[in-house]
Amino acid sequence: MRLSRLILLLFLVTQLWDGIFTYVAVDAHGLGAEGNALMASWMAIIGPAPTLLAAKLGAAAGGLLLYARGVHGALAGLTVLYVLGAIGPWLAIYRVP
């Protein structure tokens, strides 16, 4: 597998897991578990599942666009940011070793 495809795959996987972790947290603890006020507002209006699905599909589409345009460095950077800024904190909250 080429490195660029691996980066895309990792980006898409981080989007999926961020969506899952966020949904579980919002389901268990309410909208206060969502740190993004815009996302929390949309969750209050249309529900957590449709909001997260739309957000994650939008992010995935953006990632695919970056991949298609050959901007693999930016996609790699966004993947790292998601791992550190979204997945890492969820793992710490859920106490995953």
Secondary structure as UniProt FT lines:
FT   HELIX           3..29
FT   HELIX           31..33
FT   HELIX           37..46
FT   HELIX           48..69
FT   HELIX           72..82
FT   HELIX           83..87
FT   HELIX           88..93
FT   TURN            94..95
//
